[in-house]
Amino acid sequence: MNILVYFEERYGLVRKPSFEAIEAAKSIGASTISAVIVTSDSSAVLTESVKKSGVSKIYVVEDSRFLHYSSRAAGKAVAEAAKASNADVVIVPATGRGKDLAPRIAVRLEAGYVPDVTSFAVSEGKILATHPVYAGKANATIEVTTPKKVYSTRPNLWKASKELFPDASVEKVSVSFDEKDFLEQTKELVLSQGKLDVAEADIIVTGGRGLKGPENWNLIENLAAAFGAATGASRAVVDAGWRPHSEQVGQTGKTVSPTLYVAIGVSGAIQHLAGMSTSKTIVAINKDANAPIFGVCDYGIVGDAFEVLPHLTEELKKVRH
């Protein structure tokens, strides 16, 4: 079985979920794992860590027009690389970009597609992919029966290897693009300066309506700073204009799987749980003992966040600093 992993490049760097996808590929038992990079400047992207990441070959599709991401053109590029590598399986990290790109690749390869995979198993030579369904209320295990298969893998569920492997060989793939392939382009990405992205953070501190107003958000930020964590927000908080949508966790926000998820003043609506229920450890703080969040958490504190958080933050500072 040959597996091709999409290496998502941004600002000359390959993002962490791409390296996690290599580990997902290994869990399937691939005979060959290769990677594809779609970029405007391969010389900047092909760093030592990328070449030694554990793949045998890196296929590069290079075009100056990829300075601005285009999902139509990128889908064509990855599909051509899949054909060049004779890949049976293509794995794409389920980032914001990956969720947009993976279905396009599947259509071009006439492949079955399973999104947001949380685990793989192999039974009698068949790949079984598990992913959440019904807004996270259940999990489905899917067997794709088409000759070619495409999966997107949820970030933070596979630990990227830190081992250095022999240099992968590099092969350029020539793709014939039309101007219409670049009709839609992402011209600008606005990043929160100095803040971690909740989609990739190892620890997340999320606040909900229980914080009562944006003037109290410093309690969330102080605890996050003590943890070295990203800050998240519930949909109610974002809808109220307290926090930007980039911090929203849930079905209509970002799906996260951190090592530690701390939910403060979050009731735990099913839409929110759909976005964070695969977190490895969940801590909930809420004064309502019947809040649904307590049904999924590993540790819970029934109490007033305004009383609990200052003490928790101070104690955490003593331990971590």
Contacts in CASP RR format, 6 or more apart in sequence:
PFRMAT RR
TARGET T0000
AUTHOR 0000-0000-0000
METHOD contacts of the structure
MODEL  1
MNILVYFEERYGLVRKPSFEAIEAAKSIGASTISAVIVTSDSSAVLTESV
KKSGVSKIYVVEDSRFLHYSSRAAGKAVAEAAKASNADVVIVPATGRGKD
LAPRIAVRLEAGYVPDVTSFAVSEGKILATHPVYAGKANATIEVTTPKKV
YSTRPNLWKASKELFPDASVEKVSVSFDEKDFLEQTKELVLSQGKLDVAE
ADIIVTGGRGLKGPENWNLIENLAAAFGAATGASRAVVDAGWRPHSEQVG
QTGKTVSPTLYVAIGVSGAIQHLAGMSTSKTIVAINKDANAPIFGVCDYG
IVGDAFEVLPHLTEELKKVRH
1 28 0 8 1.000
1 29 0 8 1.000
1 30 0 8 1.000
1 31 0 8 1.000
1 32 0 8 1.000
1 88 0 8 1.000
1 89 0 8 1.000
2 30 0 8 1.000
2 31 0 8 1.000
2 32 0 8 1.000
2 34 0 8 1.000
2 85 0 8 1.000
2 86 0 8 1.000
2 87 0 8 1.000
2 88 0 8 1.000
2 89 0 8 1.000
3 25 0 8 1.000
3 28 0 8 1.000
3 30 0 8 1.000
3 32 0 8 1.000
3 33 0 8 1.000
3 34 0 8 1.000
3 87 0 8 1.000
3 88 0 8 1.000
3 89 0 8 1.000
3 90 0 8 1.000
3 91 0 8 1.000
4 34 0 8 1.000
4 35 0 8 1.000
4 36 0 8 1.000
4 59 0 8 1.000
4 78 0 8 1.000
4 81 0 8 1.000
4 82 0 8 1.000
4 85 0 8 1.000
4 87 0 8 1.000
4 89 0 8 1.000
4 90 0 8 1.000
4 91 0 8 1.000
5 18 0 8 1.000
5 21 0 8 1.000
5 22 0 8 1.000
5 25 0 8 1.000
5 33 0 8 1.000
5 34 0 8 1.000
5 35 0 8 1.000
5 36 0 8 1.000
5 55 0 8 1.000
5 90 0 8 1.000
5 91 0 8 1.000
5 92 0 8 1.000
6 18 0 8 1.000
6 21 0 8 1.000
6 35 0 8 1.000
6 36 0 8 1.000
6 38 0 8 1.000
6 78 0 8 1.000
6 90 0 8 1.000
6 91 0 8 1.000
6 92 0 8 1.000
6 93 0 8 1.000
6 98 0 8 1.000
6 101 0 8 1.000
6 105 0 8 1.000
7 14 0 8 1.000
7 18 0 8 1.000
7 35 0 8 1.000
7 36 0 8 1.000
7 37 0 8 1.000
7 45 0 8 1.000
7 50 0 8 1.000
7 58 0 8 1.000
8 14 0 8 1.000
8 15 0 8 1.000
8 17 0 8 1.000
8 18 0 8 1.000
8 93 0 8 1.000
8 95 0 8 1.000
8 97 0 8 1.000
8 98 0 8 1.000
9 15 0 8 1.000
9 37 0 8 1.000
9 38 0 8 1.000
9 39 0 8 1.000
9 45 0 8 1.000
10 189 0 8 1.000
12 39 0 8 1.000
12 41 0 8 1.000
12 44 0 8 1.000
12 45 0 8 1.000
13 45 0 8 1.000
14 37 0 8 1.000
14 45 0 8 1.000
14 47 0 8 1.000
14 50 0 8 1.000
14 53 0 8 1.000
15 93 0 8 1.000
15 95 0 8 1.000
15 200 0 8 1.000
16 155 0 8 1.000
16 160 0 8 1.000
16 200 0 8 1.000
17 93 0 8 1.000
17 94 0 8 1.000
17 95 0 8 1.000
17 153 0 8 1.000
17 155 0 8 1.000
17 156 0 8 1.000
17 200 0 8 1.000
18 35 0 8 1.000
18 93 0 8 1.000
19 53 0 8 1.000
19 160 0 8 1.000
19 161 0 8 1.000
20 93 0 8 1.000
20 153 0 8 1.000
20 155 0 8 1.000
20 156 0 8 1.000
20 157 0 8 1.000
20 158 0 8 1.000
20 159 0 8 1.000
20 160 0 8 1.000
21 91 0 8 1.000
21 92 0 8 1.000
21 93 0 8 1.000
21 153 0 8 1.000
21 158 0 8 1.000
22 33 0 8 1.000
22 35 0 8 1.000
22 53 0 8 1.000
22 54 0 8 1.000
22 55 0 8 1.000
22 160 0 8 1.000
22 161 0 8 1.000
23 158 0 8 1.000
23 159 0 8 1.000
23 160 0 8 1.000
23 161 0 8 1.000
24 91 0 8 1.000
24 117 0 8 1.000
24 120 0 8 1.000
24 151 0 8 1.000
24 153 0 8 1.000
24 157 0 8 1.000
24 158 0 8 1.000
25 33 0 8 1.000
25 89 0 8 1.000
25 91 0 8 1.000
26 33 0 8 1.000
27 119 0 8 1.000
27 120 0 8 1.000
27 158 0 8 1.000
28 89 0 8 1.000
28 120 0 8 1.000
28 122 0 8 1.000
28 127 0 8 1.000
29 122 0 8 1.000
30 89 0 8 1.000
32 56 0 8 1.000
33 54 0 8 1.000
33 55 0 8 1.000
33 56 0 8 1.000
34 55 0 8 1.000
34 56 0 8 1.000
34 57 0 8 1.000
34 58 0 8 1.000
34 59 0 8 1.000
34 85 0 8 1.000
34 87 0 8 1.000
34 168 0 8 1.000
35 53 0 8 1.000
35 55 0 8 1.000
35 57 0 8 1.000
35 58 0 8 1.000
35 59 0 8 1.000
35 168 0 8 1.000
36 58 0 8 1.000
36 59 0 8 1.000
36 60 0 8 1.000
36 61 0 8 1.000
36 77 0 8 1.000
36 78 0 8 1.000
36 81 0 8 1.000
36 82 0 8 1.000
36 85 0 8 1.000
36 173 0 8 1.000
37 45 0 8 1.000
37 46 0 8 1.000
37 50 0 8 1.000
37 58 0 8 1.000
37 59 0 8 1.000
37 60 0 8 1.000
37 61 0 8 1.000
38 61 0 8 1.000
38 66 0 8 1.000
38 73 0 8 1.000
38 74 0 8 1.000
38 77 0 8 1.000
38 78 0 8 1.000
39 45 0 8 1.000
39 60 0 8 1.000
39 61 0 8 1.000
39 62 0 8 1.000
39 66 0 8 1.000
40 62 0 8 1.000
40 63 0 8 1.000
40 64 0 8 1.000
40 65 0 8 1.000
40 66 0 8 1.000
40 67 0 8 1.000
41 62 0 8 1.000
42 60 0 8 1.000
42 62 0 8 1.000
42 170 0 8 1.000
42 172 0 8 1.000
46 58 0 8 1.000
46 60 0 8 1.000
46 170 0 8 1.000
50 58 0 8 1.000
51 58 0 8 1.000
51 167 0 8 1.000
51 168 0 8 1.000
51 170 0 8 1.000
52 164 0 8 1.000
52 165 0 8 1.000
52 166 0 8 1.000
52 167 0 8 1.000
52 168 0 8 1.000
53 161 0 8 1.000
53 165 0 8 1.000
53 168 0 8 1.000
54 161 0 8 1.000
54 163 0 8 1.000
54 165 0 8 1.000
54 168 0 8 1.000
55 168 0 8 1.000
56 168 0 8 1.000
56 169 0 8 1.000
57 85 0 8 1.000
57 168 0 8 1.000
57 169 0 8 1.000
57 170 0 8 1.000
57 171 0 8 1.000
58 168 0 8 1.000
58 169 0 8 1.000
58 170 0 8 1.000
58 171 0 8 1.000
59 81 0 8 1.000
59 84 0 8 1.000
59 85 0 8 1.000
59 171 0 8 1.000
59 172 0 8 1.000
59 173 0 8 1.000
60 170 0 8 1.000
60 171 0 8 1.000
60 172 0 8 1.000
60 173 0 8 1.000
61 77 0 8 1.000
61 78 0 8 1.000
61 80 0 8 1.000
61 81 0 8 1.000
61 172 0 8 1.000
61 173 0 8 1.000
61 175 0 8 1.000
62 172 0 8 1.000
63 73 0 8 1.000
63 77 0 8 1.000
63 175 0 8 1.000
63 177 0 8 1.000
65 73 0 8 1.000
65 177 0 8 1.000
65 182 0 8 1.000
65 185 0 8 1.000
66 73 0 8 1.000
66 74 0 8 1.000
68 185 0 8 1.000
68 186 0 8 1.000
68 187 0 8 1.000
69 97 0 8 1.000
69 185 0 8 1.000
69 186 0 8 1.000
70 181 0 8 1.000
70 182 0 8 1.000
70 183 0 8 1.000
70 184 0 8 1.000
70 185 0 8 1.000
70 186 0 8 1.000
71 97 0 8 1.000
71 100 0 8 1.000
71 101 0 8 1.000
71 104 0 8 1.000
71 184 0 8 1.000
72 104 0 8 1.000
72 180 0 8 1.000
72 181 0 8 1.000
72 182 0 8 1.000
72 183 0 8 1.000
72 184 0 8 1.000
73 177 0 8 1.000
73 181 0 8 1.000
73 182 0 8 1.000
74 101 0 8 1.000
74 104 0 8 1.000
75 101 0 8 1.000
75 104 0 8 1.000
75 105 0 8 1.000
75 108 0 8 1.000
76 104 0 8 1.000
76 108 0 8 1.000
76 175 0 8 1.000
76 177 0 8 1.000
76 181 0 8 1.000
77 173 0 8 1.000
77 175 0 8 1.000
78 90 0 8 1.000
78 92 0 8 1.000
78 101 0 8 1.000
78 105 0 8 1.000
79 104 0 8 1.000
79 105 0 8 1.000
79 108 0 8 1.000
79 109 0 8 1.000
80 173 0 8 1.000
80 175 0 8 1.000
81 87 0 8 1.000
81 173 0 8 1.000
82 90 0 8 1.000
82 105 0 8 1.000
82 109 0 8 1.000
82 148 0 8 1.000
83 109 0 8 1.000
84 171 0 8 1.000
84 173 0 8 1.000
87 148 0 8 1.000
88 147 0 8 1.000
88 148 0 8 1.000
88 149 0 8 1.000
89 127 0 8 1.000
89 148 0 8 1.000
89 149 0 8 1.000
89 150 0 8 1.000
89 151 0 8 1.000
90 102 0 8 1.000
90 105 0 8 1.000
90 106 0 8 1.000
90 109 0 8 1.000
90 111 0 8 1.000
90 148 0 8 1.000
90 149 0 8 1.000
90 150 0 8 1.000
90 151 0 8 1.000
91 150 0 8 1.000
91 151 0 8 1.000
91 152 0 8 1.000
91 153 0 8 1.000
92 98 0 8 1.000
92 101 0 8 1.000
92 102 0 8 1.000
92 105 0 8 1.000
92 150 0 8 1.000
92 151 0 8 1.000
92 152 0 8 1.000
92 153 0 8 1.000
93 152 0 8 1.000
93 153 0 8 1.000
93 155 0 8 1.000
94 102 0 8 1.000
94 115 0 8 1.000
94 116 0 8 1.000
94 117 0 8 1.000
94 152 0 8 1.000
94 153 0 8 1.000
94 154 0 8 1.000
94 155 0 8 1.000
94 255 0 8 1.000
95 155 0 8 1.000
95 199 0 8 1.000
96 199 0 8 1.000
98 152 0 8 1.000
99 115 0 8 1.000
99 116 0 8 1.000
99 152 0 8 1.000
102 113 0 8 1.000
102 115 0 8 1.000
102 150 0 8 1.000
102 151 0 8 1.000
102 152 0 8 1.000
103 113 0 8 1.000
103 115 0 8 1.000
105 111 0 8 1.000
105 150 0 8 1.000
106 112 0 8 1.000
106 113 0 8 1.000
106 150 0 8 1.000
109 148 0 8 1.000
109 150 0 8 1.000
110 146 0 8 1.000
110 148 0 8 1.000
111 144 0 8 1.000
111 146 0 8 1.000
111 147 0 8 1.000
111 148 0 8 1.000
111 149 0 8 1.000
111 150 0 8 1.000
112 144 0 8 1.000
112 146 0 8 1.000
112 148 0 8 1.000
112 149 0 8 1.000
112 150 0 8 1.000
113 144 0 8 1.000
113 149 0 8 1.000
113 150 0 8 1.000
113 151 0 8 1.000
113 152 0 8 1.000
114 129 0 8 1.000
114 131 0 8 1.000
114 142 0 8 1.000
114 144 0 8 1.000
114 149 0 8 1.000
114 150 0 8 1.000
114 151 0 8 1.000
114 152 0 8 1.000
115 131 0 8 1.000
115 151 0 8 1.000
115 152 0 8 1.000
116 131 0 8 1.000
116 132 0 8 1.000
116 152 0 8 1.000
116 153 0 8 1.000
116 154 0 8 1.000
116 255 0 8 1.000
117 129 0 8 1.000
117 130 0 8 1.000
117 131 0 8 1.000
117 151 0 8 1.000
117 152 0 8 1.000
117 153 0 8 1.000
117 154 0 8 1.000
118 130 0 8 1.000
118 131 0 8 1.000
118 132 0 8 1.000
118 139 0 8 1.000
118 154 0 8 1.000
118 157 0 8 1.000
118 257 0 8 1.000
118 278 0 8 1.000
119 129 0 8 1.000
119 130 0 8 1.000
119 157 0 8 1.000
120 127 0 8 1.000
120 128 0 8 1.000
120 129 0 8 1.000
120 130 0 8 1.000
120 151 0 8 1.000
121 127 0 8 1.000
121 128 0 8 1.000
121 130 0 8 1.000
121 141 0 8 1.000
122 128 0 8 1.000
126 143 0 8 1.000
127 143 0 8 1.000
127 144 0 8 1.000
127 149 0 8 1.000
128 141 0 8 1.000
128 142 0 8 1.000
128 143 0 8 1.000
129 141 0 8 1.000
129 142 0 8 1.000
129 143 0 8 1.000
129 144 0 8 1.000
129 151 0 8 1.000
130 139 0 8 1.000
130 140 0 8 1.000
130 141 0 8 1.000
130 142 0 8 1.000
131 139 0 8 1.000
131 140 0 8 1.000
131 142 0 8 1.000
131 154 0 8 1.000
132 138 0 8 1.000
132 139 0 8 1.000
132 140 0 8 1.000
132 274 0 8 1.000
132 277 0 8 1.000
132 278 0 8 1.000
133 139 0 8 1.000
133 140 0 8 1.000
135 251 0 8 1.000
135 270 0 8 1.000
135 271 0 8 1.000
135 273 0 8 1.000
135 274 0 8 1.000
136 270 0 8 1.000
136 273 0 8 1.000
136 274 0 8 1.000
136 275 0 8 1.000
136 277 0 8 1.000
137 270 0 8 1.000
137 274 0 8 1.000
154 255 0 8 1.000
154 257 0 8 1.000
154 278 0 8 1.000
155 199 0 8 1.000
155 200 0 8 1.000
155 256 0 8 1.000
155 257 0 8 1.000
156 200 0 8 1.000
156 202 0 8 1.000
156 256 0 8 1.000
156 257 0 8 1.000
156 258 0 8 1.000
156 259 0 8 1.000
157 257 0 8 1.000
157 278 0 8 1.000
191 197 0 8 1.000
192 244 0 8 1.000
192 246 0 8 1.000
195 230 0 8 1.000
195 231 0 8 1.000
196 228 0 8 1.000
196 229 0 8 1.000
196 230 0 8 1.000
197 230 0 8 1.000
197 246 0 8 1.000
198 204 0 8 1.000
198 230 0 8 1.000
198 231 0 8 1.000
198 232 0 8 1.000
198 246 0 8 1.000
198 247 0 8 1.000
198 249 0 8 1.000
198 254 0 8 1.000
198 256 0 8 1.000
199 254 0 8 1.000
199 255 0 8 1.000
199 256 0 8 1.000
201 229 0 8 1.000
201 230 0 8 1.000
201 256 0 8 1.000
201 258 0 8 1.000
202 229 0 8 1.000
202 258 0 8 1.000
202 259 0 8 1.000
202 260 0 8 1.000
203 224 0 8 1.000
203 227 0 8 1.000
203 228 0 8 1.000
203 229 0 8 1.000
203 230 0 8 1.000
203 258 0 8 1.000
203 259 0 8 1.000
203 260 0 8 1.000
203 261 0 8 1.000
203 262 0 8 1.000
204 229 0 8 1.000
204 230 0 8 1.000
204 231 0 8 1.000
204 232 0 8 1.000
204 249 0 8 1.000
204 256 0 8 1.000
204 258 0 8 1.000
204 260 0 8 1.000
204 261 0 8 1.000
204 262 0 8 1.000
204 276 0 8 1.000
204 279 0 8 1.000
205 220 0 8 1.000
205 223 0 8 1.000
205 224 0 8 1.000
205 227 0 8 1.000
205 229 0 8 1.000
205 230 0 8 1.000
205 231 0 8 1.000
205 232 0 8 1.000
205 262 0 8 1.000
205 264 0 8 1.000
206 220 0 8 1.000
206 231 0 8 1.000
206 232 0 8 1.000
206 233 0 8 1.000
206 234 0 8 1.000
206 249 0 8 1.000
206 261 0 8 1.000
206 262 0 8 1.000
206 263 0 8 1.000
206 264 0 8 1.000
206 266 0 8 1.000
206 276 0 8 1.000
207 217 0 8 1.000
207 220 0 8 1.000
207 231 0 8 1.000
207 232 0 8 1.000
207 233 0 8 1.000
207 234 0 8 1.000
207 237 0 8 1.000
207 263 0 8 1.000
207 264 0 8 1.000
207 265 0 8 1.000
207 266 0 8 1.000
208 233 0 8 1.000
208 234 0 8 1.000
208 236 0 8 1.000
208 237 0 8 1.000
208 263 0 8 1.000
208 264 0 8 1.000
208 265 0 8 1.000
208 266 0 8 1.000
208 267 0 8 1.000
209 234 0 8 1.000
209 236 0 8 1.000
209 237 0 8 1.000
209 240 0 8 1.000
209 265 0 8 1.000
209 266 0 8 1.000
209 267 0 8 1.000
210 264 0 8 1.000
210 265 0 8 1.000
210 266 0 8 1.000
210 286 0 8 1.000
210 305 0 8 1.000
211 217 0 8 1.000
211 219 0 8 1.000
211 220 0 8 1.000
211 237 0 8 1.000
211 242 0 8 1.000
211 264 0 8 1.000
211 265 0 8 1.000
211 305 0 8 1.000
213 240 0 8 1.000
213 242 0 8 1.000
214 241 0 8 1.000
214 242 0 8 1.000
214 243 0 8 1.000
216 306 0 8 1.000
217 242 0 8 1.000
217 243 0 8 1.000
219 264 0 8 1.000
219 305 0 8 1.000
219 306 0 8 1.000
219 309 0 8 1.000
219 310 0 8 1.000
219 313 0 8 1.000
220 231 0 8 1.000
220 232 0 8 1.000
220 264 0 8 1.000
220 309 0 8 1.000
221 231 0 8 1.000
222 309 0 8 1.000
222 313 0 8 1.000
223 229 0 8 1.000
223 262 0 8 1.000
223 264 0 8 1.000
223 309 0 8 1.000
223 312 0 8 1.000
223 313 0 8 1.000
223 316 0 8 1.000
224 230 0 8 1.000
224 231 0 8 1.000
226 313 0 8 1.000
226 316 0 8 1.000
226 317 0 8 1.000
226 320 0 8 1.000
226 321 0 8 1.000
227 260 0 8 1.000
227 262 0 8 1.000
227 316 0 8 1.000
227 320 0 8 1.000
229 260 0 8 1.000
229 262 0 8 1.000
230 247 0 8 1.000
231 243 0 8 1.000
231 247 0 8 1.000
232 243 0 8 1.000
232 247 0 8 1.000
232 248 0 8 1.000
232 249 0 8 1.000
233 242 0 8 1.000
233 243 0 8 1.000
233 247 0 8 1.000
233 248 0 8 1.000
233 249 0 8 1.000
234 248 0 8 1.000
234 249 0 8 1.000
234 250 0 8 1.000
234 266 0 8 1.000
234 268 0 8 1.000
234 269 0 8 1.000
234 272 0 8 1.000
235 248 0 8 1.000
235 250 0 8 1.000
235 252 0 8 1.000
235 253 0 8 1.000
235 269 0 8 1.000
235 271 0 8 1.000
235 272 0 8 1.000
237 243 0 8 1.000
237 248 0 8 1.000
238 244 0 8 1.000
238 245 0 8 1.000
238 247 0 8 1.000
238 248 0 8 1.000
245 253 0 8 1.000
248 254 0 8 1.000
249 255 0 8 1.000
249 256 0 8 1.000
249 272 0 8 1.000
249 275 0 8 1.000
249 276 0 8 1.000
250 271 0 8 1.000
250 272 0 8 1.000
250 273 0 8 1.000
250 274 0 8 1.000
250 275 0 8 1.000
250 276 0 8 1.000
251 270 0 8 1.000
251 271 0 8 1.000
251 272 0 8 1.000
251 274 0 8 1.000
251 275 0 8 1.000
252 271 0 8 1.000
253 275 0 8 1.000
254 275 0 8 1.000
255 274 0 8 1.000
255 275 0 8 1.000
255 276 0 8 1.000
256 275 0 8 1.000
256 276 0 8 1.000
256 279 0 8 1.000
257 276 0 8 1.000
257 278 0 8 1.000
257 279 0 8 1.000
257 280 0 8 1.000
258 279 0 8 1.000
258 280 0 8 1.000
259 279 0 8 1.000
259 280 0 8 1.000
259 281 0 8 1.000
260 279 0 8 1.000
260 280 0 8 1.000
260 281 0 8 1.000
260 283 0 8 1.000
261 276 0 8 1.000
261 279 0 8 1.000
261 281 0 8 1.000
261 282 0 8 1.000
261 283 0 8 1.000
262 282 0 8 1.000
262 283 0 8 1.000
262 284 0 8 1.000
262 285 0 8 1.000
263 276 0 8 1.000
263 282 0 8 1.000
263 283 0 8 1.000
263 284 0 8 1.000
263 285 0 8 1.000
263 286 0 8 1.000
263 293 0 8 1.000
263 297 0 8 1.000
264 284 0 8 1.000
264 285 0 8 1.000
264 286 0 8 1.000
264 305 0 8 1.000
264 309 0 8 1.000
265 285 0 8 1.000
265 286 0 8 1.000
265 287 0 8 1.000
265 291 0 8 1.000
265 305 0 8 1.000
266 272 0 8 1.000
266 284 0 8 1.000
266 286 0 8 1.000
266 291 0 8 1.000
266 293 0 8 1.000
267 286 0 8 1.000
267 288 0 8 1.000
267 291 0 8 1.000
267 292 0 8 1.000
267 293 0 8 1.000
268 291 0 8 1.000
268 292 0 8 1.000
268 293 0 8 1.000
268 296 0 8 1.000
269 292 0 8 1.000
270 292 0 8 1.000
273 292 0 8 1.000
273 293 0 8 1.000
273 296 0 8 1.000
276 282 0 8 1.000
277 296 0 8 1.000
281 298 0 8 1.000
281 299 0 8 1.000
282 296 0 8 1.000
282 297 0 8 1.000
282 298 0 8 1.000
282 299 0 8 1.000
283 297 0 8 1.000
283 298 0 8 1.000
283 299 0 8 1.000
283 300 0 8 1.000
283 301 0 8 1.000
284 291 0 8 1.000
284 293 0 8 1.000
284 294 0 8 1.000
284 297 0 8 1.000
284 299 0 8 1.000
284 300 0 8 1.000
284 301 0 8 1.000
285 300 0 8 1.000
285 301 0 8 1.000
285 303 0 8 1.000
285 305 0 8 1.000
285 308 0 8 1.000
285 309 0 8 1.000
285 312 0 8 1.000
286 293 0 8 1.000
286 294 0 8 1.000
286 301 0 8 1.000
286 302 0 8 1.000
286 303 0 8 1.000
286 305 0 8 1.000
287 302 0 8 1.000
287 303 0 8 1.000
287 304 0 8 1.000
287 305 0 8 1.000
288 302 0 8 1.000
289 302 0 8 1.000
294 300 0 8 1.000
294 302 0 8 1.000
301 308 0 8 1.000
END
